[in-house]
């Protein structure tokens, strides 16, 4: 008599599933960064993050970039990472360039005060140069966003269209075929 027990179908293992914890975490991270995003949208997320990072809204760069990236359906992790452009030591140079450019656009002169200490910079910015900082941040942030976005798009586009896309069994990239 035949066995009446039901037999469960065994699914074959997924061929592309990474083995090991480190490989799985790397796969998850790669998916979070690039899933469903084209080089154009990733470059736009970088540009948005850089623009938000150059804004004078210190303390809100992360929230601003995450919110705008979600609203514009861009990758929020990429935008968040790019918004960190204003961290030290880059932040001081970016703020100085923004204020100086804003002063130039407002008053026609390149002006930065000679302050006795860094602690005197915040009150000077707040009382005298906040509008100059805002104007300069729009220009400098826009320029840096365009440059950063184009650089990322170019790198991703080149990587996507490289002539050798497949990897060998050991993960080695085969060299391009020599033509005679």
C-alpha positions in Angstrom: 0.0 0.0 0.0 1.2 3.5 -0.8 2.5 5.8 1.9 -0.2 8.4 2.7 2.2 11.0 4.2 2.4 14.2 2.1 5.8 15.0 0.7 7.1 18.5 0.9 8.7 20.0 -2.2 12.2 21.0 -1.6 13.2 24.2 -3.3 16.6 24.3 -4.8 19.0 26.7 -3.2 19.2 30.1 -4.7 22.3 30.3 -6.9 23.2 33.9 -6.2 22.7 33.8 -2.5 25.9 34.9 -0.7 27.4 32.6 1.8 28.7 33.8 5.2 27.7 36.6 7.4 30.1 39.1 5.8 28.9 38.4 2.3 25.3 38.6 3.3 25.8 42.0 5.0 27.7 43.3 1.9 24.8 42.1 -0.3 22.2 43.8 1.9 24.3 47.0 2.0 24.7 46.9 -1.8 21.0 46.4 -2.3 20.1 49.3 0.1 22.4 51.6 -1.8 21.5 50.7 -5.4 18.2 48.8 -5.5 16.0 50.1 -8.2 18.1 53.2 -8.8 19.7 54.1 -12.0 23.0 56.0 -12.2 21.0 59.2 -12.9 18.9 58.9 -9.8 21.9 58.0 -7.6 23.8 61.0 -9.0 20.7 63.2 -8.3 20.7 61.8 -4.7 24.4 62.8 -4.3 23.7 66.3 -5.8 20.7 66.8 -3.4 22.8 65.7 -0.4 25.6 68.0 -1.3 23.3 70.9 -1.8 21.6 70.2 1.6 25.0 69.8 3.2 26.0 73.3 2.0 23.0 75.0 3.4 23.3 77.3 6.4 20.8 75.1 8.4 23.4 73.4 10.6 21.9 70.7 12.7 19.3 70.0 10.1 21.4 68.8 7.1 20.6 65.1 7.8 16.8 65.7 8.3 16.7 68.0 5.3 18.5 65.6 2.9 16.5 62.5 4.2 13.2 64.3 3.8 13.8 65.8 0.4 15.2 62.5 -0.9 12.1 60.6 0.3 9.9 63.3 -1.2 11.7 63.2 -4.6 11.9 59.3 -4.5 15.7 59.3 -4.5 18.0 57.1 -2.4 17.9 58.6 1.1 21.1 56.8 2.3 23.1 58.2 -0.6 21.7 61.7 0.0 22.4 61.4 3.8 26.0 60.4 3.1 26.5 63.2 0.6 25.1 65.8 3.0 28.0 65.2 5.4 30.2 67.3 3.1 30.1 70.1 5.6 31.8 68.2 8.4 35.2 69.4 9.5 37.6 70.1 8.0 35.6 70.8 4.8 32.9 72.7 6.6 35.1 75.7 7.5 36.3 76.2 3.9 32.8 75.8 2.5 31.3 78.3 5.0 34.1 80.8 4.3 33.6 80.5 0.5 29.8 80.9 0.9 30.1 84.0 3.1 32.8 85.5 0.9 30.8 84.9 -2.3 27.6 86.2 -0.6 29.4 89.3 0.5 30.7 89.8 -3.1 27.3 89.4 -4.6 25.6 91.7 -2.1 28.2 94.5 -1.7 30.6 94.0 -4.6 33.6 93.2 -2.4 35.3 90.1 -1.0 34.9 90.4 2.7 35.8 88.1 5.5 36.5 89.6 9.0 39.8 89.1 10.7 38.5 87.6 13.9 40.6 87.1 17.0 39.2 83.6 17.5 37.0 81.0 16.0 34.5 81.6 18.8 33.8 85.1 17.4 32.8 83.7 14.0 29.3 82.5 15.1 28.1 85.9 16.4 29.6 87.7 13.4 27.8 85.3 11.0 24.5 85.6 12.9 24.5 89.4 13.2 26.2 90.6 10.0 26.5 87.9 7.4 23.5 85.6 7.6 22.0 86.8 4.4 25.3 86.7 2.6 25.8 83.2 3.9 22.4 82.1 2.6 23.0 83.7 -0.9 26.5 82.2 -1.1 25.3 78.8 0.1 22.8 78.7 -2.8 25.5 79.4 -5.3 28.4 77.3 -3.8 26.0 74.5 -2.9 24.5 74.5 -6.4 28.0 74.4 -8.0 29.3 71.6 -5.8 26.1 69.7 -6.3 26.4 69.8 -10.0 30.0 68.8 -9.9 29.4 66.0 -7.5 26.4 64.7 -9.3 28.1 64.7 -12.7 31.2 63.0 -11.2 29.0 60.2 -9.6 26.9 59.8 -12.8 30.1 59.6 -14.9 31.7 57.0 -12.6 28.5 54.9 -12.4 27.8 55.2 -16.1 31.3 54.1 -17.0 31.1 51.2 -14.5 27.8 50.1 -15.9 29.0 50.1 -19.5 32.5 48.7 -19.1 33.3 46.1 -21.8 33.8 43.2 -19.3 30.8 42.7 -17.1 31.1 39.0 -16.1 33.4 37.7 -13.4 35.1 34.4 -13.4 34.4 31.7 -10.8 37.0 33.1 -8.4 35.7 36.6 -8.8 38.6 37.7 -11.0 37.8 40.1 -13.8 39.0 38.8 -17.1 41.2 41.2 -19.1 39.7 42.7 -22.3 40.3 40.6 -25.3 43.3 41.7 -27.4 42.5 42.4 -31.0 44.9 42.1 -33.9 
